[in-house]
Amino acid sequence: MTASSTRCSENSLADATAPGPGVLWHRALARGICWVLAGLLALCCAAQAANPAAIPEMALEQTDEGLYLHAVLQFDLPTLAEDALRKGIPMYFVTEAEVTRRRWYWYDQHIATEMRYLRLSYQPLTRRWRLNVSSEPFDSSGLGVALGQNFDDLADVLPAMQRIVRWRVAPPGAIVPQEQYQVQLRFRLDLSQLPRPLQIGAMGRSGWNLSVTRSQRWSPEPAQ
């Protein structure tokens, strides 16, 4: 009996291992999707860098009546929040200022915490905006004691929300000269005040995110 063998040519091996048209099409599609996602990510990063949420200005002023805070906030309303507003659903915001005295030998001492609450609403029939500001939380029984102001356009409302002028964050006598203090300012959209279905839908969605914080060290000037 004679054994025989057939030698495979290099072309035959290349044809056997070469990907088919379907594989090549899927690879091209995957590369195209990657390029599209990379482009969208770059656009999102550029938009965020162009107008990030921040507190570019913050200053403290001590008087005989207490410690006052001045600040300028920079932010845009989240897209989903603005959509809900234009449908007549009010949005609630919280501004918080916390003052602590720094101590190298122990935990920092809490001096004061002040809160300010904002309620922004839109009337689709009149096409007017209304901003209410209160030192107490808003509840279902009404606005309580709150200052209100009407606006014709959202572009006019935002500057009023972004300015903090002469807000007393610590009572008189709470600040001791020649001590170091830390003042932390926080501003956020209060998702807990949304209607229950929106609360569930807003969890973990970036379209509802609005939170900004700034901390600043401060030392009172010595008494003259």
N, C-alpha and C positions, 0 to 999 in steps of 0.2 A: 504494500500500500504506500502510495506516495503522498506526503503532506504538502499542501500548497497554501500560500497566503497571498493576500492582495494588499499592496501598499497604498495607503490613503494619501492622496495628494494634499499639499498645503492649502490649495483652494477649497478642497472639500471640507477641511477642518474649519476654515474661516467662515464658510457658509453655514456650517452647523452651529457655530457659536455666535454668529452675528444676530443682534436683536431684530425682531420682526417689526413691521410697520406699526403695529399696535403699541409696542413698547416705546418706540421712538416718539409716537404721538403723545403718550402719557408723560414722557420726560419733558417734551417741549411745553406741554400744558403746565406741568409743575413749575418749570422755570418761569413761565409767564405769570403764574399766580404769585410766585416769590417777588418778582419785580413790582407787581401791582401793590402787594402788601408793604414792600419797602417804601414805595412812593407815598402811600397813605400815611405810614408812620412818620415819614419826613415832614409831610404837610401838617400833621397834628402837632409834632414837636415845634415846628416853626410858628404855628398859631399860638401855642402855649407860651413860647418865648417872646412873642410880640406883645402879649398882654397877660402876663402872669398875675395871679392873685397875690398881693403883697401889701405891706404897710410901709410905704416909702418915707413917711414923715411921722415923727412921734416926739413930743416934747412935754416936759413936766414943769409946773409952776407952783411954788409954795407961797401961800399967803397966810394971814391971820385966820382965815376961814377954813383952811385945810389945804390939801394937795390936789391940784387940778391937772387934768390931762388934756392935751391937744394932739390930734392925729389926723392923718389923711390916709384913707384906705383906697386900694386899687383892685377892682374886680369887675367881672361881668356876671350877669345872672346866668345860672345854668340853663341850657337850652330847654330841658323838660320843665323846669320851673317857670320859665317865661311862657311856654305853651299853656301850662296850667293856669297861669295868671290871666291870660287873654281869654280863657274859658270861664272866668269868674271865680276861680278858686284862690283864696288869699294865701300868701306866703308869710311865714314868720321867721324872724332873725333874732339872734341873741348876741349882744356885745358884753364881754366880761373883762373886768380889770382886777388883777390881783396884786397886792403890794405885800412884799415880805422883807424883813430885815435880815441881812446876811450875817451869819455868825460862824467864824472859823472853828470854834471849839464845840459846836453842837449843830443840830438841824436849824435851818433858817426859821425865823419867827414870823408867824403869820400876823400881818397888821390889819389888813382890810380886804374885802372883796365886794365889788359893786357890779350890779347887773343893769343892763338897759335892753329893753325889748322893743322890737319893731314889727309892725304888721303892714304889709304892702298888699293892696287890693286894686282891682281894675273892674270898672263897670262897662260891660260891652255896649249897653244901650246909650249911655252918655259919652262913652270913649274917654273917660277921665280916670286918672290914677289918684289913689289916696294913700298917704303914709301916716300911720299913727305910731307915736313913740311914748313909751311908758316905763316907769321904774318898777312896775309890777307885772307879773306874767299875765297874758291875755287868757281868758277862759271862755267857756261856752255861754256864760251868763251875759256877756257884753264886753265892751272895750274898757270899762272902768274909767279911772282917771288917766286920760291919755291926751297928749297933744296931737292934733290932726292938721294935715295940710293937703290941699288938692293940687294936682298937676295935670297939664294937658298932654304931656308926652313922657314916655319912659326915659328919654334922654335927660329930662329935667329932674326926674326922681332920683336917679343914681347919684348925682353930686350931693344931694341932701343926705343920702344914706352913707356916703363915703367921708363926710366931714364930721369930726368930733371936736367941738369947741367948748372949752372951759367946763369939762365934766369933772366933778369932785369925786375923787376915788379914795380919799382918806380924810377923816375928820381932823379938826384942829387938835393939836397936842399929841397926835399919834406919831409924828415924825420927830426924831431926836437929832439935833445937830451933830455933825462929825461922825455919822454912822453911814454905812453902805446899805443901799436898798436895791431891790430887784422889782421891777414893774413889768408884769406880763399882760399883754392885751390880746384878746381873742375875739374873733368875729366868725359866725357860722350860720348857715341855714338850719333852722330847727325842724328836722324831719318828723319829730314826734308830734308836731301840731298838724300834720297833713291828715286828710281823711284816711281812714283805715285801709281802703284798697290801694291808695297811692303809697302809703307807708310800706306795704308789702312789696309793691312794684319797684319802689325806690331803693330797696336794700341792695347794696353792692353795685349800683349802676352809676357810672361816672357822670351821666347826664344830670345828676342831682347834686353832685359834690360842690360844696362851697365852704371852705374853711381856711382861715388865715390867722397867723399868730406872729407876734413879735415880742421879744423880751429886751429890756433895757436896764442897765445898771445906772443908778443915780445916787448922788450924795448931796444933801442940802448944804447951801452956803452957810458959813458961820454967821451968827448974829452980830450985827454991827454994834 
